[in-house]
């Protein structure tokens, strides 16, 4: 992993990077905490660039590695099926460990093992990092898809539900779809529906796949139900009914 992927525009992210830089010069164990997608593994690999990464849930693999490794990155240590045994083995084998966790720990054994513990806040608390991440993921998308089109950020609302993980996926999908052709879009819908069709009411059940994007796109473009009903050639009451029927997809 490349530490350059850890954006440090926000003060919180910058502080986390400084802590990681300090840990590169020390021979101590450290625990990096935070939600999924905040950059824990990136910083762990920055601190121990030559160390193997093993998820704590892979119990047997982890204990084999502890027999021979001098340093190790243990991801999701909160998923360990036997945390006490793991801690005891790390101490017995004297392996330097940088671990990650999605939750905070308050226990004497954890405090004894990890001299340094620090949190990486979620992206929603460090919004300064969002735009640079979007730019980075856009560059990745351009390389992946072999095109150099500018990313269309109009009406783009960052999905931070899983931090950088959800944001990256969102950028990739948006980048791919921004110049999609109608036949390609129909192919996507066809593939989506292929395994889902089978009941006697499928036409009605899946009509929202057409109606929701049409209504959402129309409301964004024309700003009012009155104008949209005119452009679609629908009675206003019919449009209101459609909006009500699909209200779960039209929130916000």
C-alpha positions as CSV (number, residue, x, y, z in Angstrom):
1,X,0.0,0.0,0.0
2,X,1.1,3.5,-0.8
3,X,1.0,6.0,2.0
4,X,0.4,8.7,-0.6
5,X,-3.1,7.4,-0.8
6,X,-3.6,8.7,2.8
7,X,-4.8,12.2,2.3
8,X,-3.8,14.8,4.9
9,X,-5.7,17.9,4.1
10,X,-7.6,17.9,7.4
11,X,-5.8,18.5,10.7
12,X,-7.0,15.1,12.1
13,X,-5.6,13.2,9.1
14,X,-2.4,15.2,9.3
15,X,-1.9,14.3,12.9
16,X,-2.5,10.7,12.2
17,X,0.2,10.8,9.5
18,X,2.6,12.5,11.9
19,X,2.0,9.8,14.5
20,X,2.6,7.1,11.9
21,X,5.8,8.8,10.8
22,X,7.0,8.9,14.4
23,X,6.2,5.2,14.8
24,X,8.5,4.4,11.9
25,X,11.4,5.4,14.0
26,X,10.3,3.5,17.1
27,X,10.3,-0.2,18.0
28,X,7.0,-0.3,19.7
29,X,3.6,-1.9,19.2
30,X,0.8,0.3,18.1
31,X,-3.0,0.0,17.6
32,X,-4.7,2.1,14.9
33,X,-8.5,2.5,15.5
34,X,-11.3,3.7,13.3
35,X,-14.1,2.8,11.0
36,X,-13.7,0.8,7.8
37,X,-12.2,2.8,5.0
38,X,-10.5,5.5,7.0
39,X,-7.0,4.5,6.0
40,X,-5.9,2.3,8.9
41,X,-4.1,-0.4,6.8
42,X,-2.5,2.3,4.7
43,X,-0.8,3.8,7.7
44,X,0.0,0.4,9.2
45,X,1.9,-0.5,5.9
46,X,3.6,2.9,6.0
47,X,4.9,2.1,9.5
48,X,6.0,-1.5,8.6
49,X,6.4,-1.5,4.8
50,X,7.9,-5.0,4.7
51,X,5.6,-6.7,7.1
52,X,2.9,-9.2,6.1
53,X,-0.8,-8.3,6.7
54,X,-3.0,-10.9,8.3
55,X,-6.6,-10.6,9.4
56,X,-7.1,-11.6,13.0
57,X,-9.9,-13.8,12.0
58,X,-7.4,-16.1,10.2
59,X,-6.4,-17.6,13.5
60,X,-4.2,-20.5,12.3
61,X,-2.4,-18.5,9.7
62,X,-1.7,-15.7,12.2
63,X,-0.2,-18.1,14.8
64,X,2.0,-19.7,12.1
65,X,3.3,-16.2,11.1
66,X,4.0,-15.3,14.7
67,X,6.4,-18.3,15.0
68,X,8.8,-16.8,12.5
69,X,8.0,-13.1,11.9
70,X,9.9,-10.3,13.5
71,X,7.2,-7.8,12.7
72,X,3.6,-8.2,11.6
73,X,0.5,-6.2,10.7
74,X,-2.6,-7.6,12.2
75,X,-5.8,-6.2,10.7
76,X,-9.2,-6.2,12.5
77,X,-7.7,-7.4,15.8
78,X,-11.2,-6.9,17.2
79,X,-12.3,-9.9,15.2
80,X,-9.9,-12.3,16.9
81,X,-11.7,-15.4,18.2
82,X,-9.3,-15.6,21.1
83,X,-7.8,-12.2,21.9
84,X,-6.2,-13.1,25.2
85,X,-4.3,-16.0,23.6
86,X,-3.2,-13.8,20.7
87,X,-1.9,-11.1,23.0
88,X,0.0,-13.7,25.1
89,X,1.6,-15.2,22.0
90,X,2.7,-11.8,20.6
91,X,4.3,-11.1,24.0
92,X,5.9,-14.5,24.2
93,X,7.4,-14.4,20.7
94,X,8.4,-10.8,21.0
95,X,7.0,-9.8,17.6
96,X,6.6,-6.2,16.8
97,X,2.9,-5.6,15.9
98,X,1.0,-2.8,14.3
99,X,-2.7,-3.7,14.6
100,X,-5.9,-2.2,13.3
101,X,-9.3,-2.2,14.9
102,X,-12.8,-0.9,14.0
103,X,-13.6,-0.4,17.7
104,X,-11.8,1.2,20.7
105,X,-10.4,-1.0,23.4
106,X,-10.2,-0.3,27.1
107,X,-8.4,-3.2,28.8
108,X,-5.2,-3.7,30.7
109,X,-4.0,-6.4,28.3
110,X,-4.4,-4.2,25.3
111,X,-2.8,-1.2,27.0
112,X,0.1,-3.4,28.1
113,X,0.7,-4.7,24.5
114,X,0.2,-1.5,22.6
115,X,2.4,1.4,23.8
116,X,0.7,3.7,21.3
117,X,-3.0,3.8,20.4
118,X,-4.6,6.4,18.1
119,X,-7.8,7.0,16.2
120,X,-8.4,8.0,12.6
121,X,-11.7,9.9,12.5
122,X,-14.3,9.1,9.8
123,X,-14.3,11.1,6.6
124,X,-17.6,12.9,7.7
125,X,-15.5,14.5,10.4
126,X,-12.7,15.5,8.1
127,X,-14.4,16.8,5.0
128,X,-11.3,18.6,3.8
129,X,-10.0,15.2,2.7
130,X,-13.0,14.3,0.6
131,X,-12.2,16.5,-2.5
132,X,-8.6,15.3,-2.8
133,X,-9.8,11.7,-2.5
134,X,-12.3,12.2,-5.2
135,X,-9.5,13.6,-7.4
136,X,-7.3,10.6,-6.6
137,X,-10.1,8.0,-7.3
138,X,-10.9,9.9,-10.6
139,X,-7.3,9.4,-11.7
140,X,-7.5,5.7,-10.8
141,X,-10.7,5.4,-12.8
142,X,-9.2,7.1,-15.8
143,X,-6.3,4.7,-15.8
144,X,-8.5,1.7,-15.2
145,X,-10.9,2.5,-18.0
146,X,-8.3,3.9,-20.4
147,X,-10.0,7.3,-20.9
148,X,-9.1,10.8,-20.0
149,X,-12.6,12.4,-19.7
150,X,-13.1,14.9,-16.9
151,X,-15.1,13.7,-14.0
152,X,-18.6,15.2,-14.1
153,X,-19.1,16.3,-10.5
154,X,-22.5,17.9,-11.2
155,X,-25.1,16.7,-8.7
156,X,-22.4,14.5,-7.1
157,X,-23.0,13.9,-3.5
158,X,-20.2,12.0,-1.8
159,X,-21.2,8.7,-0.3
160,X,-19.2,8.5,3.0
161,X,-21.2,5.7,4.5
162,X,-18.1,3.5,4.4
163,X,-15.6,6.3,4.2
164,X,-13.0,6.0,1.4
165,X,-14.3,2.5,0.4
166,X,-17.8,3.7,-0.5
167,X,-16.4,7.0,-2.0
168,X,-14.0,5.1,-4.3
169,X,-16.8,2.7,-5.4
170,X,-19.1,5.7,-6.0
171,X,-16.5,7.6,-8.1
172,X,-15.7,4.5,-10.2
173,X,-19.3,3.9,-10.9
174,X,-20.1,7.5,-11.7
175,X,-17.0,7.8,-13.9
176,X,-18.0,4.6,-15.8
177,X,-21.6,5.7,-16.3
178,X,-21.1,9.4,-17.2
179,X,-20.7,8.6,-20.9
180,X,-22.7,5.4,-21.0
181,X,-24.7,4.7,-24.2
182,X,-28.3,3.7,-24.1
183,X,-27.6,0.2,-25.4
184,X,-25.0,-0.3,-22.6
185,X,-27.4,0.9,-20.0
186,X,-30.0,-1.5,-21.3
187,X,-27.5,-4.3,-21.1
188,X,-26.8,-3.5,-17.5
189,X,-30.5,-3.5,-16.6
190,X,-31.0,-6.7,-18.5
191,X,-28.2,-8.5,-16.6
192,X,-29.6,-7.1,-13.3
193,X,-33.1,-8.4,-14.1
194,X,-32.2,-11.8,-15.6
195,X,-32.0,-13.7,-12.3
196,X,-34.7,-11.7,-10.6
197,X,-37.6,-12.3,-13.0
198,X,-40.0,-15.0,-12.3
199,X,-43.2,-13.9,-10.6
200,X,-46.5,-12.9,-12.2
201,X,-46.2,-9.2,-11.2
202,X,-42.6,-8.5,-12.3
203,X,-43.6,-5.7,-14.7
204,X,-45.1,-3.7,-11.8
205,X,-42.5,-4.8,-9.3
206,X,-39.6,-3.5,-11.5
207,X,-41.2,-0.5,-13.0
208,X,-39.4,1.7,-10.4
209,X,-36.1,1.0,-12.2
210,X,-37.4,3.2,-15.0
211,X,-39.6,5.6,-13.2
212,X,-37.3,6.6,-10.3
213,X,-34.3,7.7,-12.4
214,X,-36.6,9.5,-14.8
215,X,-38.3,11.4,-11.9
216,X,-35.1,12.1,-10.0
217,X,-33.3,13.3,-13.1
218,X,-36.3,15.4,-14.2
219,X,-36.7,17.1,-10.8
220,X,-33.0,18.0,-10.7
221,X,-33.1,19.4,-14.2
222,X,-36.5,21.2,-14.2
223,X,-36.7,22.0,-10.5
224,X,-40.4,21.6,-10.1
225,X,-43.2,19.0,-10.5
226,X,-45.2,21.4,-12.7
227,X,-42.4,21.7,-15.3
228,X,-41.6,18.0,-15.1
229,X,-45.2,16.9,-15.6
230,X,-45.3,19.2,-18.7
231,X,-42.0,17.8,-20.1
232,X,-43.1,14.2,-19.5
233,X,-46.6,14.7,-20.9
234,X,-48.1,13.6,-17.6
235,X,-51.0,15.0,-15.6
236,X,-49.7,16.6,-12.4
237,X,-51.8,14.2,-10.3
238,X,-50.3,11.3,-12.1
239,X,-46.8,12.5,-11.5
240,X,-47.6,13.1,-7.8
241,X,-48.9,9.5,-7.6
242,X,-45.7,8.2,-9.1
243,X,-43.6,10.2,-6.7
244,X,-45.7,8.9,-3.8
245,X,-45.4,5.3,-5.0
246,X,-41.6,5.7,-5.2
247,X,-41.1,7.9,-2.2
248,X,-38.6,5.5,-0.6
249,X,-36.3,6.1,-3.5
250,X,-37.0,9.8,-3.8
251,X,-36.0,11.0,-0.4
252,X,-33.6,14.0,-0.2
